[in-house]
Amino acid sequence: MISRIGTCCTNFFSKKTFIRIIKNEVTWGIFVILCCAIALIVIWASNDPVQWQQYKDPVHEQGLIAIIGGIFALVATGMSVVQIIHHFRNKTHHQSQKRIMRILAMVPFYAITSWIALLYFVSAVYMDFIKSCFESYIIYCFLLLLTKYLGGHRGVEEVILSREYIKLPFPFHCIKPKPHMHWVWYFKIGLLQYTWINPICSAIAVVLNLSNVYDNGEWDFTKGYPYITIIVNFSQTAALYFLIAFYENTKDALQPFKPLPKFIAIKLIVFFIFWQTVIMTGLAKAKVLRNTTCDPTTNTDCNGSTTGFTVDDEKILLSNILICVEMVLFAIAHHWIFSWKHYADGTFKKIMEGRYREMNSNKEDIEPDFYMTWF
């Protein structure tokens, strides 16, 4: 009798787990990518023998990379849209979930703009400008999300004031200043300065590029690229430092919301991708990326040129195809990191509303958050 009950429970659990896997958007995303990979392999195998040198030209290479990037971009977009829909259908705390939905929207935003850059090289600098503006807004939304988790602006002040001293990351870890409510603004200003400097510098880069004085990727100090890169690097480093400092001083209060994976995801998707672009420039300077060749005597798609791709074209191709692939990985990670299930069962709502009642006396923190609640 007992063995029968155990068998039934095992079958039920297995069936329930199987249904969950089938309904999971991550499962379908991986399935679509595998199907597309198999289809490309079948197409490759059916062209026997494959004359690869015949297709080594800008038209065929860009087309193939655009197809691969498009597959990953559409899969990442689909998974993120499903996650956003789940949050919308299980909305129990509007103020925090609308920020999460905007953070989730970053994956399709990055994927689609990178795919467009693969399709049209001339649009790459403009797609970078759009991404810069959106990523700055996402950092702002992430800061508001953490603020909501802590009970609003007053809640952040209470957490900071409750510490014995302010913990600063390396290299200022030896300095232990006394807590004061102004530290909340120091952290916010230090982080949010990037949300202004980054899009402004990107807009200047677009104007300089139109004036042919930007020279993307070239460290020529008679051009605009080195100056823009130095300013953005300094601003981003400062923002990253203040983000880590904010986390170090609030991680205990944020613990119920599992903050560490969220911090890592935001830092990777925003800061790492920027440094990835800088690394591409370094590879070009080290001549790892170089001009490719194309034989115009045997291939009409060379357009009469012996150069298949320039170094700038190679950087655009490599950086944007990597972003398209990485967005699928981020979409998979977001399924668990920014899950809607803790909102559906009311866990997060209960914690946040309890903190608001305790720290704000059942009143909305109007003065500090008045501007923030509109976005």
N, C-alpha and C positions, 0 to 999 in steps of 0.2 A: 504493500500500500504506500509506504513511505517512498519507495523507489519510483513508483508511478507519479507521485506528486512532484518529486524532484525532476523527473523527466519532463513533465508538463511545464514546470516553471522554467526549465532550461530551454525548451522549445519556444515558450512565450518570450523569454528574454532575447533569444536569438532572432526571432521574427521581428520583435520590436526594434532591436538594434539594426536589423537589415532595412526596415522601413525608414528609420532615421537616416541611414546612409543614403538611401535612394532619394529622399527628399532634400538632401544636403546639396546646396548649390556648388560647393567645392567639388563634390563627386562628379557632377555634370560638367564642370569646367575642365577638370582633368580628363574626363572621358572625351570631350570635344577636341582637346589638344592632341590626345593620343590618336583619335580618328583622323585628324588632319595630318599628323605625322605619318601615319600608315598610308594615307592617300598620296602624299608627296613621294614616299618611298616606292609605291607602286608605279607612279608616273615615271620616276627616275629609272626603275628597273625595266619598264616596258620600252624605253628608248635605248635599244641595244644595237650597236654600241653607242655610248654617249660621247660625243665630241665636245669635251668641256672647253677646249681652247676656242672653239667656234663661237661659244656664247660668252666669252670673257670680254665684255664690253659694258659701258655704263647702262645701256638700256636693259639688258637681260639681268645684270647683277642687281641693279636697283629694283627691278620688278620682282625678283625672287625675294630679296630682303624685305620689300614692302609687303609681300604676301605673308611672309612669316610674321613680321611685326604686326600686321593687321589681324592675324589669327589670335595672337596673344592679347592685343589691345581689346578686341571684341569680347574675348573670354573674360578678361579682367573687368571690363565694363559691365558685362552681364552679371557676374558674381556680386559686384558692389551694388548694382541696382537692386538685386534681390535682398541684400542685407539692409539697404535703405528702406525698402518696402516693409520688411519685418519690423524695423524700428517704428515706422509710421503706423503700422497696424497695431503695435503694442506700445503706443505712446502713453506712459503713465507719469512722466515728469518732463514737461515740455521744454523747460529752460536748459536742461542738460542734454536731452536727446536731440534737440535741433542742432546743437553744436556737434554732436557725434555724427549726425547725418551729413553735415558739411565736411567733416573730416573724412568720412567714407567716400564722399564725392571726389576727393582728391585723386583717388586711383583712376577712375575713368577720365578725369580731366587731364592728368599726366599722360595716360595711355593714348588718348585720342590726339592730343597736340603733338606727341612724339611721332605718331603714325603719319600725321599730316606733314611733319618735317621730313619723313622718309619719302613720302610721295612727291613733295615739292621742296627741293633743297633751298630755293630762294626764300621760302617762308620760315626757315629755321630760326633766324634771329627774332622774328616776330612771335613765333611760338614760345621762344624762351622768355620774351617779355611778358606774355600772357601767363606763363607758368610762374614767373617771379611774383606777379601781382597776386595770383591765387594762393601761392604758398605762404606769402606774407599774411594773407587773410586767415589761413589755416592756423598759423602760429597764434594769432590773436584769438581764434575760436578755442584753441587748446587751452590757452591761459584762462579764458572764461569758464571752460569746462571744469578745470581744477578749482577755480574760485567757487563755482556752484557746489562742487563736492564738499568743500570746506565750510559751507554755510553762508556764502556771500563774502563781500569785502570785510565786514566786521568779523566774520569767522576766521578769515586769514589773519587778521590782526590779533585775534585771541590766540591763535596757534603760535604766531611769532612771539608775542609777549609772554607766553607760558614757558619759553625756553630759557635756560640759564645764560646762554650766549648764542650769538649768530655763528653758525658753522659755515665757513667759506672753503671752497675747494682749492686745490693746489693751483697757483703757487702762494696763495695768501692764507693757507690753512693755519699758519702760526698766529695770525691775527684773530682774536676772539672778542669782537665788539659786543657791547651790551644790547639786548633787544630793545627796539623802539618801533612804534607804529610806522615811522617813516621808512623802515626797511621794506615794508610792503610795496611802497611806491618805488623804491630803489630797484627791487626785483622786477617790477612791471615795466618801468621805464627802460631798464637795461635790456629786457627781452623785446619790448615792442618797438624800440628804435630801429630794429631790423625790418619791421613791417613797413616802415617809411623809406628807409635808405635803399633797400633792395629794389622796389619798383621804380623809384626815382632814378637810380643808376641804370636800370634796364631801359627806361624811357630815353635817357641821355644816350645810351648805347645805340638805340634804334635811330635816333637823329644823326649821330655821328656816322653810323653805317650808311644812311641815305646820302650823307655828304662825302662819303668815301674817305673818311679820316678815322675810322674805327679799327679796321684791319684785325678782325677777330682771330685770336690765338697767337698773334705775333707780339713779342715783347720788344716792341719798338717804341721808345718813349717820345717819339715825335707823333705817335698815334694815340688814340684814346683807350685802347684795350688795357694796357698795363695799369693805368690810373683807376679805371672802373673796377678791375679785378682786385686791386689792393684795397680799395675802399670797401667793397663788398666783403672781402675776406676778413677785414678788421671788424666790420659790423657783425658778421656772422659768428666770428669767434667770441665776441663780447656777448651776443645773444645766447650762444651755447653755454657760456660760462654762467650767466645769470639763470638760465633754465636749470642747470645742474645745482646751483646754489639754492634755488627755490625748492627743488625736489628734496635736497638734503635736509632742509629745515621744516619740511611739511610731510615727509614720507610716513611718519608714524600716524598722523591724523588721516592720511589718504589710504592707509593700509586696507580698509574694507573694500576699496574700489580697485585693488590690484594695480597700483600706479606704475610699477616698474616696466611691464610690457608696453604700456601706453607711451611712456617716455621714450623707450627704445624705438618704437615704431615711428613716432614723430621725428625723432632725431635722424633716423635712417632715411626716411622718405623725403625729408627736406634737406638736411645738411649733407648727408652722404652723397646724394645725387649731384649736388653742386660740386663737391670735391671730385666726384667721378668725372665731371666735365673738365675740371682743372687737370686731372691726371691725363686725360686725352691730349690736352695741349702739351703736357710734359712728354708724352710718348712721341708726339710729332716733332718736338724739339730734339729728342734723342734719336730721331729718324727710325723709330720702330714703325711708325706710320709714315708711308711715303707715297709718292705718285705711282699709280699702277700704269701698266702699258696696254696698248691696244693696237693691233696691226690693221691699218686701214686698207691694205692691199687685199686682204682676205675677208674683211668684215665691214660691211657697209654701215653697221651701227656705230662704228667709231666716229662717224661724222667727219672724216678726213683728218682726225687728230691722232697722234701717237699716245696721248694720255687718256687712260680710261677714267680714273678718278684722281682728282688732286688731293693733297693732304687735307684741305678743308672739307672736301666731300667725304673722305674717309672718317674724319672726326664726327661729322654729322651722322653718317651711317652707323658707326659703332656705338656712339653714345645713345642714340635714339632707339636702336634695336635692343640695347641692354635695358633701357627704361621700360620698353614694351614688355619684355620678359619679366623684369623685376616687379612690374605692377601685378602680374598674376600671383607672384609669391606674396606680395603685400595684401592682395585681396584674400588669399587663403589665411594669412595671419590675422587679418581684421575680423575674420569669422569668429575667432575666439577672443581676441583682445578687446574688441568693441562689440561684444555680444549683446543681443537684444533680450536674452533670456532672463537676465537679472532685473530687467525692467518689467518684463511680462509677469514675473511672480511677485513684483512689488518690493523686492529686497532693497534696491538702491533708493527707491522713492521713500521708503520708511526711514532710512538712515538720513537722507538729506532733509526731509521735513522735520525730523527730530532735531537736527542741528539748527535749522532755521528758527524753530520754536525756542530753543535754548539760547541762542546767541543774538537773535534779532527780536525777541519778545513778540513773536507772531506778526511782525511787521516786515514788509519788504524793505531791503536796504536801498532806499531810493537815491540818496545823494551820491554815493560812489558809483552805483550800478545803473544810474538813470540812462546814461549814454549806451551802456553795454547791452541793456535789455532790448534795444531796438534792432540789434544785429544777430 
